[in-house]
Amino acid sequence: MDEVEPLRMPPMVLHKGQELAFLLRWRKTVGDAVIWWGELAIPDTREVPGTDPAYMVTHRWVESSDIVTLPGVDYDVVPHPGRPARRNR
């Protein structure tokens, strides 16, 4: 069998300390101050009576102050402005 690169799951974070999300990448804006933003993929389930649940993912840029990292998680694999993401081992 050919060697296949394993899928990489982005690390989990808490949006505003409550909502589980995947941290996809960082960016910064420079103006009067430098502001860091994180792009989150937020899993969501929509329930419509009489149908199966619809599973969705919402992508949203949020300020880094709204992102709570989890202990013991390696966030160096997330692309960051000014440096490439470190590959999983």
Chimera marker file (.cmm) of the C-alpha trace (Angstrom):
<marker_set name="trace">
<marker id="1" x="0.000" y="0.000" z="0.000" r="1" g="1" b="0" radius="0.5"/>
<marker id="2" x="1.213" y="3.527" z="-0.743" r="1" g="1" b="0" radius="0.5"/>
<marker id="3" x="2.293" y="5.616" z="2.192" r="1" g="1" b="0" radius="0.5"/>
<marker id="4" x="-0.522" y="8.012" z="2.995" r="1" g="1" b="0" radius="0.5"/>
<marker id="5" x="-0.130" y="11.168" z="5.018" r="1" g="1" b="0" radius="0.5"/>
<marker id="6" x="-2.395" y="10.893" z="8.093" r="1" g="1" b="0" radius="0.5"/>
<marker id="7" x="-5.175" y="13.425" z="8.471" r="1" g="1" b="0" radius="0.5"/>
<marker id="8" x="-4.380" y="16.164" z="10.927" r="1" g="1" b="0" radius="0.5"/>
<marker id="9" x="-7.076" y="17.326" z="13.287" r="1" g="1" b="0" radius="0.5"/>
<marker id="10" x="-6.718" y="20.967" z="14.292" r="1" g="1" b="0" radius="0.5"/>
<marker id="11" x="-6.541" y="21.475" z="18.043" r="1" g="1" b="0" radius="0.5"/>
<marker id="12" x="-9.664" y="22.140" z="20.088" r="1" g="1" b="0" radius="0.5"/>
<marker id="13" x="-10.229" y="25.417" z="21.938" r="1" g="1" b="0" radius="0.5"/>
<marker id="14" x="-13.072" y="26.999" z="23.849" r="1" g="1" b="0" radius="0.5"/>
<marker id="15" x="-14.688" y="30.052" z="22.240" r="1" g="1" b="0" radius="0.5"/>
<marker id="16" x="-15.500" y="32.525" z="25.031" r="1" g="1" b="0" radius="0.5"/>
<marker id="17" x="-14.657" y="29.770" z="27.487" r="1" g="1" b="0" radius="0.5"/>
<marker id="18" x="-17.755" y="27.705" z="26.633" r="1" g="1" b="0" radius="0.5"/>
<marker id="19" x="-18.236" y="26.691" z="22.985" r="1" g="1" b="0" radius="0.5"/>
<marker id="20" x="-15.965" y="23.914" z="21.669" r="1" g="1" b="0" radius="0.5"/>
<marker id="21" x="-14.269" y="24.799" z="18.393" r="1" g="1" b="0" radius="0.5"/>
<marker id="22" x="-11.278" y="23.834" z="16.239" r="1" g="1" b="0" radius="0.5"/>
<marker id="23" x="-8.508" y="26.435" z="15.863" r="1" g="1" b="0" radius="0.5"/>
<marker id="24" x="-7.584" y="26.552" z="12.165" r="1" g="1" b="0" radius="0.5"/>
<marker id="25" x="-5.133" y="29.461" z="11.908" r="1" g="1" b="0" radius="0.5"/>
<marker id="26" x="-4.065" y="32.840" z="13.239" r="1" g="1" b="0" radius="0.5"/>
<marker id="27" x="-3.817" y="36.252" z="11.628" r="1" g="1" b="0" radius="0.5"/>
<marker id="28" x="-3.045" y="39.707" z="12.902" r="1" g="1" b="0" radius="0.5"/>
<marker id="29" x="-4.253" y="43.155" z="12.017" r="1" g="1" b="0" radius="0.5"/>
<marker id="30" x="-2.068" y="46.171" z="12.501" r="1" g="1" b="0" radius="0.5"/>
<marker id="31" x="-3.582" y="49.589" z="13.099" r="1" g="1" b="0" radius="0.5"/>
<marker id="32" x="-3.384" y="51.671" z="16.256" r="1" g="1" b="0" radius="0.5"/>
<marker id="33" x="-2.647" y="48.343" z="17.945" r="1" g="1" b="0" radius="0.5"/>
<marker id="34" x="-1.788" y="44.827" z="16.841" r="1" g="1" b="0" radius="0.5"/>
<marker id="35" x="-4.790" y="42.525" z="17.228" r="1" g="1" b="0" radius="0.5"/>
<marker id="36" x="-4.519" y="38.758" z="16.863" r="1" g="1" b="0" radius="0.5"/>
<marker id="37" x="-7.461" y="36.799" z="15.463" r="1" g="1" b="0" radius="0.5"/>
<marker id="38" x="-8.111" y="33.072" z="15.341" r="1" g="1" b="0" radius="0.5"/>
<marker id="39" x="-10.179" y="31.336" z="12.683" r="1" g="1" b="0" radius="0.5"/>
<marker id="40" x="-12.462" y="28.840" z="14.363" r="1" g="1" b="0" radius="0.5"/>
<marker id="41" x="-14.467" y="25.960" z="12.944" r="1" g="1" b="0" radius="0.5"/>
<marker id="42" x="-17.423" y="25.630" z="15.301" r="1" g="1" b="0" radius="0.5"/>
<marker id="43" x="-19.426" y="22.386" z="15.080" r="1" g="1" b="0" radius="0.5"/>
<marker id="44" x="-23.174" y="22.865" z="15.306" r="1" g="1" b="0" radius="0.5"/>
<marker id="45" x="-26.264" y="20.704" z="15.129" r="1" g="1" b="0" radius="0.5"/>
<marker id="46" x="-29.539" y="22.100" z="13.864" r="1" g="1" b="0" radius="0.5"/>
<marker id="47" x="-32.667" y="20.297" z="14.937" r="1" g="1" b="0" radius="0.5"/>
<marker id="48" x="-35.718" y="20.582" z="12.689" r="1" g="1" b="0" radius="0.5"/>
<marker id="49" x="-38.818" y="18.762" z="13.922" r="1" g="1" b="0" radius="0.5"/>
<marker id="50" x="-39.611" y="15.707" z="11.790" r="1" g="1" b="0" radius="0.5"/>
<marker id="51" x="-36.133" y="15.431" z="10.220" r="1" g="1" b="0" radius="0.5"/>
<marker id="52" x="-32.746" y="14.027" z="11.120" r="1" g="1" b="0" radius="0.5"/>
<marker id="53" x="-30.342" y="16.469" z="12.793" r="1" g="1" b="0" radius="0.5"/>
<marker id="54" x="-28.288" y="18.550" z="10.358" r="1" g="1" b="0" radius="0.5"/>
<marker id="55" x="-24.600" y="18.668" z="11.261" r="1" g="1" b="0" radius="0.5"/>
<marker id="56" x="-22.831" y="21.847" z="10.230" r="1" g="1" b="0" radius="0.5"/>
<marker id="57" x="-19.593" y="23.708" z="10.808" r="1" g="1" b="0" radius="0.5"/>
<marker id="58" x="-19.497" y="27.484" z="11.087" r="1" g="1" b="0" radius="0.5"/>
<marker id="59" x="-16.239" y="29.304" z="10.319" r="1" g="1" b="0" radius="0.5"/>
<marker id="60" x="-15.666" y="32.495" z="12.258" r="1" g="1" b="0" radius="0.5"/>
<marker id="61" x="-12.755" y="34.865" z="12.951" r="1" g="1" b="0" radius="0.5"/>
<marker id="62" x="-12.652" y="35.885" z="16.611" r="1" g="1" b="0" radius="0.5"/>
<marker id="63" x="-10.248" y="37.984" z="18.664" r="1" g="1" b="0" radius="0.5"/>
<marker id="64" x="-7.612" y="35.948" z="20.448" r="1" g="1" b="0" radius="0.5"/>
<marker id="65" x="-8.920" y="37.204" z="23.797" r="1" g="1" b="0" radius="0.5"/>
<marker id="66" x="-12.106" y="35.174" z="23.139" r="1" g="1" b="0" radius="0.5"/>
<marker id="67" x="-10.133" y="31.929" z="22.673" r="1" g="1" b="0" radius="0.5"/>
<marker id="68" x="-9.323" y="29.722" z="25.640" r="1" g="1" b="0" radius="0.5"/>
<marker id="69" x="-6.686" y="27.086" z="24.955" r="1" g="1" b="0" radius="0.5"/>
<marker id="70" x="-6.855" y="23.698" z="26.617" r="1" g="1" b="0" radius="0.5"/>
<marker id="71" x="-4.112" y="22.365" z="28.886" r="1" g="1" b="0" radius="0.5"/>
<marker id="72" x="-1.719" y="19.870" z="27.338" r="1" g="1" b="0" radius="0.5"/>
<marker id="73" x="-2.706" y="20.634" z="23.703" r="1" g="1" b="0" radius="0.5"/>
<marker id="74" x="0.017" y="21.407" z="21.120" r="1" g="1" b="0" radius="0.5"/>
<marker id="75" x="-0.989" y="24.596" z="19.309" r="1" g="1" b="0" radius="0.5"/>
<marker id="76" x="2.312" y="24.881" z="17.397" r="1" g="1" b="0" radius="0.5"/>
<marker id="77" x="0.732" y="22.918" z="14.528" r="1" g="1" b="0" radius="0.5"/>
<marker id="78" x="-1.657" y="25.839" z="13.816" r="1" g="1" b="0" radius="0.5"/>
<marker id="79" x="-0.467" y="28.124" z="10.974" r="1" g="1" b="0" radius="0.5"/>
<marker id="80" x="0.669" y="31.440" z="12.419" r="1" g="1" b="0" radius="0.5"/>
<marker id="81" x="1.596" y="34.678" z="10.595" r="1" g="1" b="0" radius="0.5"/>
<marker id="82" x="5.328" y="34.923" z="10.142" r="1" g="1" b="0" radius="0.5"/>
<marker id="83" x="6.064" y="31.224" z="10.550" r="1" g="1" b="0" radius="0.5"/>
<marker id="84" x="4.835" y="27.974" z="9.022" r="1" g="1" b="0" radius="0.5"/>
<marker id="85" x="2.927" y="25.476" z="11.109" r="1" g="1" b="0" radius="0.5"/>
<marker id="86" x="5.011" y="22.734" z="12.681" r="1" g="1" b="0" radius="0.5"/>
<marker id="87" x="4.056" y="19.316" z="11.356" r="1" g="1" b="0" radius="0.5"/>
<marker id="88" x="2.646" y="16.640" z="13.642" r="1" g="1" b="0" radius="0.5"/>
<marker id="89" x="5.095" y="13.888" z="14.396" r="1" g="1" b="0" radius="0.5"/>
<link id1="1" id2="2" r="1" g="1" b="0" radius="0.2"/>
<link id1="2" id2="3" r="1" g="1" b="0" radius="0.2"/>
<link id1="3" id2="4" r="1" g="1" b="0" radius="0.2"/>
<link id1="4" id2="5" r="1" g="1" b="0" radius="0.2"/>
<link id1="5" id2="6" r="1" g="1" b="0" radius="0.2"/>
<link id1="6" id2="7" r="1" g="1" b="0" radius="0.2"/>
<link id1="7" id2="8" r="1" g="1" b="0" radius="0.2"/>
<link id1="8" id2="9" r="1" g="1" b="0" radius="0.2"/>
<link id1="9" id2="10" r="1" g="1" b="0" radius="0.2"/>
<link id1="10" id2="11" r="1" g="1" b="0" radius="0.2"/>
<link id1="11" id2="12" r="1" g="1" b="0" radius="0.2"/>
<link id1="12" id2="13" r="1" g="1" b="0" radius="0.2"/>
<link id1="13" id2="14" r="1" g="1" b="0" radius="0.2"/>
<link id1="14" id2="15" r="1" g="1" b="0" radius="0.2"/>
<link id1="15" id2="16" r="1" g="1" b="0" radius="0.2"/>
<link id1="16" id2="17" r="1" g="1" b="0" radius="0.2"/>
<link id1="17" id2="18" r="1" g="1" b="0" radius="0.2"/>
<link id1="18" id2="19" r="1" g="1" b="0" radius="0.2"/>
<link id1="19" id2="20" r="1" g="1" b="0" radius="0.2"/>
<link id1="20" id2="21" r="1" g="1" b="0" radius="0.2"/>
<link id1="21" id2="22" r="1" g="1" b="0" radius="0.2"/>
<link id1="22" id2="23" r="1" g="1" b="0" radius="0.2"/>
<link id1="23" id2="24" r="1" g="1" b="0" radius="0.2"/>
<link id1="24" id2="25" r="1" g="1" b="0" radius="0.2"/>
<link id1="25" id2="26" r="1" g="1" b="0" radius="0.2"/>
<link id1="26" id2="27" r="1" g="1" b="0" radius="0.2"/>
<link id1="27" id2="28" r="1" g="1" b="0" radius="0.2"/>
<link id1="28" id2="29" r="1" g="1" b="0" radius="0.2"/>
<link id1="29" id2="30" r="1" g="1" b="0" radius="0.2"/>
<link id1="30" id2="31" r="1" g="1" b="0" radius="0.2"/>
<link id1="31" id2="32" r="1" g="1" b="0" radius="0.2"/>
<link id1="32" id2="33" r="1" g="1" b="0" radius="0.2"/>
<link id1="33" id2="34" r="1" g="1" b="0" radius="0.2"/>
<link id1="34" id2="35" r="1" g="1" b="0" radius="0.2"/>
<link id1="35" id2="36" r="1" g="1" b="0" radius="0.2"/>
<link id1="36" id2="37" r="1" g="1" b="0" radius="0.2"/>
<link id1="37" id2="38" r="1" g="1" b="0" radius="0.2"/>
<link id1="38" id2="39" r="1" g="1" b="0" radius="0.2"/>
<link id1="39" id2="40" r="1" g="1" b="0" radius="0.2"/>
<link id1="40" id2="41" r="1" g="1" b="0" radius="0.2"/>
<link id1="41" id2="42" r="1" g="1" b="0" radius="0.2"/>
<link id1="42" id2="43" r="1" g="1" b="0" radius="0.2"/>
<link id1="43" id2="44" r="1" g="1" b="0" radius="0.2"/>
<link id1="44" id2="45" r="1" g="1" b="0" radius="0.2"/>
<link id1="45" id2="46" r="1" g="1" b="0" radius="0.2"/>
<link id1="46" id2="47" r="1" g="1" b="0" radius="0.2"/>
<link id1="47" id2="48" r="1" g="1" b="0" radius="0.2"/>
<link id1="48" id2="49" r="1" g="1" b="0" radius="0.2"/>
<link id1="49" id2="50" r="1" g="1" b="0" radius="0.2"/>
<link id1="50" id2="51" r="1" g="1" b="0" radius="0.2"/>
<link id1="51" id2="52" r="1" g="1" b="0" radius="0.2"/>
<link id1="52" id2="53" r="1" g="1" b="0" radius="0.2"/>
<link id1="53" id2="54" r="1" g="1" b="0" radius="0.2"/>
<link id1="54" id2="55" r="1" g="1" b="0" radius="0.2"/>
<link id1="55" id2="56" r="1" g="1" b="0" radius="0.2"/>
<link id1="56" id2="57" r="1" g="1" b="0" radius="0.2"/>
<link id1="57" id2="58" r="1" g="1" b="0" radius="0.2"/>
<link id1="58" id2="59" r="1" g="1" b="0" radius="0.2"/>
<link id1="59" id2="60" r="1" g="1" b="0" radius="0.2"/>
<link id1="60" id2="61" r="1" g="1" b="0" radius="0.2"/>
<link id1="61" id2="62" r="1" g="1" b="0" radius="0.2"/>
<link id1="62" id2="63" r="1" g="1" b="0" radius="0.2"/>
<link id1="63" id2="64" r="1" g="1" b="0" radius="0.2"/>
<link id1="64" id2="65" r="1" g="1" b="0" radius="0.2"/>
<link id1="65" id2="66" r="1" g="1" b="0" radius="0.2"/>
<link id1="66" id2="67" r="1" g="1" b="0" radius="0.2"/>
<link id1="67" id2="68" r="1" g="1" b="0" radius="0.2"/>
<link id1="68" id2="69" r="1" g="1" b="0" radius="0.2"/>
<link id1="69" id2="70" r="1" g="1" b="0" radius="0.2"/>
<link id1="70" id2="71" r="1" g="1" b="0" radius="0.2"/>
<link id1="71" id2="72" r="1" g="1" b="0" radius="0.2"/>
<link id1="72" id2="73" r="1" g="1" b="0" radius="0.2"/>
<link id1="73" id2="74" r="1" g="1" b="0" radius="0.2"/>
<link id1="74" id2="75" r="1" g="1" b="0" radius="0.2"/>
<link id1="75" id2="76" r="1" g="1" b="0" radius="0.2"/>
<link id1="76" id2="77" r="1" g="1" b="0" radius="0.2"/>
<link id1="77" id2="78" r="1" g="1" b="0" radius="0.2"/>
<link id1="78" id2="79" r="1" g="1" b="0" radius="0.2"/>
<link id1="79" id2="80" r="1" g="1" b="0" radius="0.2"/>
<link id1="80" id2="81" r="1" g="1" b="0" radius="0.2"/>
<link id1="81" id2="82" r="1" g="1" b="0" radius="0.2"/>
<link id1="82" id2="83" r="1" g="1" b="0" radius="0.2"/>
<link id1="83" id2="84" r="1" g="1" b="0" radius="0.2"/>
<link id1="84" id2="85" r="1" g="1" b="0" radius="0.2"/>
<link id1="85" id2="86" r="1" g="1" b="0" radius="0.2"/>
<link id1="86" id2="87" r="1" g="1" b="0" radius="0.2"/>
<link id1="87" id2="88" r="1" g="1" b="0" radius="0.2"/>
<link id1="88" id2="89" r="1" g="1" b="0" radius="0.2"/>
</marker_set>
